[in-house]
Amino acid sequence: MKQKNILVLCTGNSCRSQMAHGYLEHFAGDRARIYSAGVETHGLNPRAVAAMMEDGIYIAHHRSHHVDEYRNIPFDVVITVCDHANEQCPIFPGAVERLHQNFPDPAKATGSEAEIRQQFRDVRDRIRDWCRTFVETRLQE
């Protein structure tokens, strides 16, 4: 099987796309090369890093990328993980499969620190489950 190039796109490449990037790399292994970017760049959210570490996925080495940085990569799949990115997603040349799955933005969570951390975990778990299913159904050996 040819290794697929997969781009995960969200608004700021700080939380949701970073989490999906980590899980897709974890579940896909060498079956795919995973990239993540935003239609803007907001920097890596420390709460997203912490939530992923709780689940054993290290993303602290990631950085926030703008989608234009990947203009010359031939993507097989582009996954948008928020409605804003889906609406703003640029056109990629070639036979690119586009998928969309909107996840709530944990960076907009409110409440106590414990409540905010729990909202990050809830979104993380939803993203993990979606990514696992994507890899199991779309990236078979």
Residue pairs with C-beta under 8 A, 6 or more apart in sequence:
1 31
1 139
1 140
1 141
3 30
3 31
3 32
3 33
4 31
4 32
4 33
4 76
4 77
4 139
5 32
5 33
5 35
5 73
5 74
5 75
5 76
5 77
6 24
6 28
6 32
6 33
6 34
6 35
6 75
6 76
6 77
6 78
6 79
7 35
7 36
7 37
7 67
7 70
7 73
7 75
7 77
7 78
7 79
7 92
8 17
8 20
8 21
8 24
8 34
8 35
8 36
8 37
8 79
8 81
9 17
9 36
9 37
9 38
9 39
9 67
9 78
9 79
9 80
9 81
9 85
9 89
10 16
10 17
10 36
10 38
10 39
10 80
10 81
10 82
10 84
10 85
11 38
11 39
11 40
11 42
11 82
11 84
11 85
11 88
11 105
12 38
12 40
12 41
12 42
12 43
12 64
12 107
13 36
13 37
13 38
13 40
13 41
13 42
13 64
13 65
13 66
14 38
14 41
14 42
14 43
14 44
14 45
14 48
14 64
14 107
15 45
15 47
15 48
15 105
15 106
15 107
15 120
15 123
16 81
16 82
16 103
16 105
16 106
16 123
16 127
17 36
17 37
17 38
17 81
17 85
18 36
18 44
18 45
18 48
18 52
18 59
18 62
18 64
19 48
19 51
19 52
19 59
19 123
19 124
19 127
19 128
20 36
20 79
20 81
20 127
20 130
20 131
21 34
21 35
21 36
21 59
21 62
22 52
22 57
22 58
22 59
22 62
23 57
23 127
23 128
23 131
23 132
24 32
24 34
24 131
24 134
24 135
25 32
25 34
26 57
27 131
27 132
27 134
27 135
27 136
28 34
28 135
28 139
31 135
31 139
31 141
32 135
32 139
35 65
35 70
35 73
35 75
36 62
36 65
37 65
37 66
37 67
37 69
37 70
38 64
38 65
38 66
38 67
38 85
39 66
39 67
39 84
39 85
39 88
39 89
40 66
41 64
41 65
41 66
42 64
42 107
43 63
43 64
44 59
44 60
44 62
44 63
44 64
45 106
45 107
47 106
47 107
47 116
47 117
47 120
48 59
48 106
48 120
48 124
49 59
49 60
50 117
50 120
51 106
51 117
51 120
51 121
51 124
52 58
52 59
52 124
53 60
54 121
55 124
55 128
67 89
67 90
68 90
74 93
74 94
75 92
75 94
75 96
76 96
76 97
77 96
77 97
77 98
77 99
77 138
78 89
78 92
78 96
78 97
78 98
78 99
79 98
79 99
79 100
79 101
79 134
80 86
80 89
80 98
80 99
80 100
80 101
81 101
81 102
81 103
81 127
82 102
82 103
82 105
83 100
83 102
86 100
86 102
89 98
99 134
101 130
103 123
103 126
103 127
103 130
104 119
104 123
105 123
106 116
106 119
106 120
106 122
106 123
106 124
109 115
109 116
109 119
109 120
110 116
111 119
